[in-house]
């Protein structure tokens, strides 16, 4: 199998998740605070090299009618730059429900007694969202989005 990096790209934070070498499990890696999209690429390139990443799965914020809006277009543009600079293939998946699922996971963990402050929750949410869609992709529950057909 191969190491896969999951990316939940946002304008202020980029959540990262990583698969194991066998491609079965996904775990939160980190959340990068960004001021410029280019700086996020520089940080991620170091992670790709350090972790031996072979492919990248990026969550695409589609509109509810499945169309590609301005937010999704900026993610596509950013991810294509990352792909060309890293030499790694980028796969886009639908991330619409991942942030909601991540929030539910953190709420459940807090109810279970884990100490989660509002600030730490905000910081972890993006990485957990990336875990959600990366795990669903690895499990075959999320299809790659074919941009050519749009």
ZITA-V936765 format. One record per backbone hydrogen bond with DSSP energy under -0.5 kcal/mol. NH is the residue of the N-H (numbers start at 1). CO is the residue of the C=O. E is the energy in kcal/mol with one decimal. If there is no record, write none. Layout:
nh = <NH | NH>
co = <CO | CO>
e = <E | E>
This chain:
nh = <5 | 6 | 6 | 7 | 8 | 9 | 10 | 14 | 15 | 16 | 17 | 18 | 19 | 20 | 23 | 27 | 29 | 30 | 32 | 33 | 34 | 39 | 40 | 41 | 42 | 43 | 44 | 45 | 46 | 47 | 48 | 49 | 50 | 51 | 52 | 53 | 54 | 55 | 56 | 57 | 58 | 58 | 59 | 60 | 61 | 62 | 63 | 66 | 69 | 73 | 74 | 75 | 76 | 77 | 78 | 79 | 80 | 81 | 82 | 83 | 84 | 85 | 86 | 87 | 88 | 89 | 91 | 93 | 95 | 98 | 99 | 101 | 102 | 103 | 104 | 105 | 106 | 107 | 108 | 109 | 110 | 111 | 112 | 113 | 114 | 116 | 121 | 122 | 123 | 124 | 125 | 126 | 128 | 129 | 130 | 131 | 132 | 133 | 134 | 135 | 136 | 137 | 138 | 139 | 140 | 141 | 142 | 145 | 147 | 149 | 150>
co = <55 | 4 | 17 | 57 | 15 | 7 | 13 | 32 | 8 | 30 | 6 | 27 | 4 | 25 | 20 | 18 | 16 | 16 | 14 | 31 | 12 | 36 | 36 | 37 | 38 | 39 | 40 | 41 | 42 | 43 | 44 | 45 | 46 | 47 | 48 | 48 | 3 | 3 | 89 | 5 | 56 | 91 | 7 | 93 | 59 | 60 | 67 | 63 | 67 | 69 | 70 | 71 | 72 | 73 | 74 | 75 | 76 | 77 | 78 | 79 | 80 | 81 | 82 | 83 | 83 | 54 | 56 | 58 | 60 | 95 | 95 | 97 | 98 | 99 | 100 | 101 | 102 | 103 | 104 | 105 | 106 | 107 | 108 | 110 | 109 | 114 | 117 | 118 | 119 | 120 | 121 | 122 | 124 | 125 | 126 | 127 | 128 | 129 | 130 | 131 | 132 | 133 | 134 | 135 | 137 | 136 | 136 | 92 | 145 | 146 | 147>
e = <-2.2 | -0.5 | -3.2 | -2.8 | -2.9 | -0.8 | -0.8 | -2.2 | -2.5 | -2.8 | -2.2 | -2.5 | -2.3 | -1.5 | -1.7 | -2.3 | -3.0 | -0.9 | -2.7 | -0.5 | -3.0 | -0.9 | -1.2 | -1.6 | -2.0 | -2.1 | -2.6 | -2.6 | -1.2 | -1.5 | -2.8 | -2.0 | -2.8 | -3.0 | -0.9 | -1.8 | -2.6 | -1.2 | -2.5 | -3.2 | -0.6 | -2.9 | -2.4 | -3.5 | -0.6 | -1.9 | -2.9 | -2.3 | -0.7 | -2.3 | -2.1 | -1.8 | -2.5 | -2.3 | -2.3 | -2.9 | -2.2 | -1.6 | -2.1 | -2.6 | -2.3 | -2.4 | -2.3 | -2.4 | -0.5 | -0.6 | -3.1 | -2.2 | -1.8 | -1.4 | -0.7 | -2.3 | -2.5 | -2.2 | -2.2 | -2.2 | -2.2 | -2.3 | -2.6 | -2.2 | -2.1 | -2.5 | -1.6 | -1.8 | -2.2 | -0.9 | -2.5 | -2.3 | -2.2 | -2.1 | -2.1 | -0.7 | -2.5 | -2.4 | -2.0 | -2.1 | -2.2 | -1.9 | -2.2 | -2.9 | -2.1 | -2.0 | -2.8 | -2.4 | -1.4 | -2.7 | -1.2 | -3.2 | -1.0 | -0.6 | -1.7>
